[in-house]
Amino acid sequence: VVSTQSTGDAGDSTSVTIDSIIAAVEFADLGSYFSAFGVGGEESVITSMTMVKKINSYMAGNVTDTVPFLQSFVNLQVQNSFNRVVNLALDAQLCDDRISSAFLSFTIGSLVLARENVDYTRTLAEADEMVKRLKETYKSTIQSSSWISDSGKQSAIDKVEKMTILVGMPPWIHNETHLLIVNYSGAELKMDMSLVEIFQRLSKDRKIKQIKDTLDGGDDIDRWEYGFAPTVPLNALYLHGINTISLPLAAFIPPYYDEKWTLAMKYGTIGAIIAHEMTHGFDTWGVQFDSDGNKADWLTTGDLQVINETQSCFVDQYNNYGYNDIKVDGVLTLNENIADNGGLEVSYEGFKSILMESHISTGIPGLGLTNEQIFFLAFAQMRCFKATQDKIKEDYYSDWELYSPPNFRLLGSVQNSDAFLTAFSCPKNPPTIDTRKCKLWQ
């Protein structure tokens, strides 16, 4: 799509100073964000002031009360954005990788899947069954929770019921016409644009399209376009604004999934990942959005008080983890810690419901372990890693890392799990372990 003329709000992009953007934005103190990175004043960027003002107007009128909570998140996004700019300038290969992953990921996924020519029918069918069971288990877990009000309980159950979970690959992954629409629809590109300019244009157009679709499209939006392509590096994603989970096909590989594994192993790994993403719907950010992805106050004052106490419990617990003189940041990692714990609890209950419904042979022949023990061992296997102290410090103890180190993600989750203690006949109050139990649903 090549054009020599731009139209619309996104087409009035020009060189503007950082200070002019700061002055135009009222809903957040952008000045402190930019100054933290030594950026401001007369330094310029290419952007559309019309869109900046429209976004400011919308944000100021709708989400002002969320700004204190979003400060750390926005700060993280600003830092990451500057890191990307620096990386793009320094590494041409990284630039190519960024553009490929951001704007051609579904196209690349289509080509990879066609080349592999693997039948994923069984994997996707099994994943769909697992999703159905975990959603029912999650609703039962909420229903049996004693701290939440009846109205809050019903709203939480409705949120799980309406939660869309995208598994594997979109139905249009091999449709070339649709792939062109996904990648380039509305893009205003010119023949004399540099690669970075194309990157900026595609990035802006993609975001504008997603914002408009979210505000105007309702249930008609294609949620697949907001998630991960099927062959991206392993990750899963919960999107608060549309109450949707993206679980790409790349997640269904060892040590997270294998068709040949027992159900205990599958629920201890990919099952816990699915339930982890579901729990993000109820973390410190998720509780601010209702079942349709709209910002809403759906919990009572009493409910919020209990949630705050639970969050404080998690913060205190993870603050005590660390290596030598460096500690995990229990506040920064809070949402992922909540999701880890909720994912383990719900996935285990889902697996236990299978044991109650049907006969499954005990454990794996020759290991001498029960199904329950195998479940937890598979869960632990996901968190195995090997790294030097310097690498651990670099990756997990920075000011922006949202995850606890893998071993503490494991320790924190099983420490709060009564089922783990029962499975391995552990003493209920071991003298060497903090006996507090932090649980979202209790």
C-alpha positions, 0 to 999 in steps of 0.5 A: 500500500503505497501513497504519496499523500496522507489523510486523517488524524494519523496523517498529520504527523510532523516533528514536534518537541517533547515539551509540546507533547508534555504540555498537551497531556493532562492526564499524566505527568509525562514530564517526570517520565521523560526527564527520568531518561534525560529526554525533554526540552527541544528534542523532537519526535515524529508524531500526530498532535491531533491524535495526542490531543484526542487521546488526552481528551479521552483519557482525562475524561475516563481513566483519571482515577487509574493514573496513580496505579499506572505510573509504574507501568507507564514508566516501564513502557517508556523505558522499554520504548527508549531501549528499543530505539537505542537497540534499533539504532545499534543493531540492524539485525535486531531492527529486522527482528523487531519489524518481523515479530511486530508486523509480520508475525502471522505471515511468518507463522503461516509460512512456518506451519506450512513448511512443517506440515504437522497435524496439530488436531489432537493438540488443539482438541486437547487444549480446548477440553483443558480450557473448558475444564479449567473455566468450570474449575475457576468458576467453582473456585470463586463460588466456594470462596468465602471472602467475596460478596455475592454480587462480587462473586457473580461478577467474577464468575461472569468474567470467567464465563465471558473470558475468550481463550484463543488457542493455537492459531487463527482460522485465517492463518493460511489466508493470504488476503486476510494476512495482507489486511492484518499486516498492512490495512490502512498503512500510509507508506511512501516509496522514499521511507526508511526502514525505521520510518516504515516501522514507525508508520506501521506501529502507529497505524496498528495501534490506531486501528486497535484503539478504534476497533476496541472502542467501536467494534464491541464483540465484532473485533477480531481478537486474534489480531490482538494476541500472539502469532502461533509460532512466536517464542513461548509466551501467553498473554491476558488482555484486560481491555477485551477479557481475552487470553492469547495462547499461541501454538508455540506454547505447546512444546516441552517442557510445557506440553507433549501429547505423550505426557500423562494428564498429571504432567499436562495439567501441571504445566500447560494447565497451570499456564492457562490458569495463570493467564486466567488469574490475571483477570483478578490481579491488581489491574484485572479487578479494575475491569469487568467481563466486557473489558470495561473499567468498572467498580464491580467489587464492594468496599469489603471485597476490596479490603480483603483483596488489599490484605491478600496482596499485602500478604504476597508482597511480604512473602516475596520480599523475603526471597532473594540471593545474598544481599539482593531481594525480590521486589514483592511490589513490582512482581505482585501481579505475576506472583498472584497469577502463578499462585492462582494458576497452580491452585486452579489447575490442580483442582481441575486435574483433581476433578478428572481423578474423581470422574474417571479411573486413571492409573496410579502415577508412572510405572517404575517411578513410585510416585502418585499422580498428585506428586507427578503434577507438582514435579511437572510444575516444578520442571517448568521453572528449572533454569541455569544461570550465573549470579551476574546473569540472575542479577541482570535478568531478575533484579532490575528496576523493570523486571515483573517476574520473580526468579524462576526458583522463587516463582516455584517456591512461593507457589508451592509454599502457599499450596496445601495440596502440595504439602498433602501430596508429599506428606510434608509437616503442616508447620515446618520450622524452617519455612514461613507458614503463612498461606497467601491465597487469592481465593479462599 
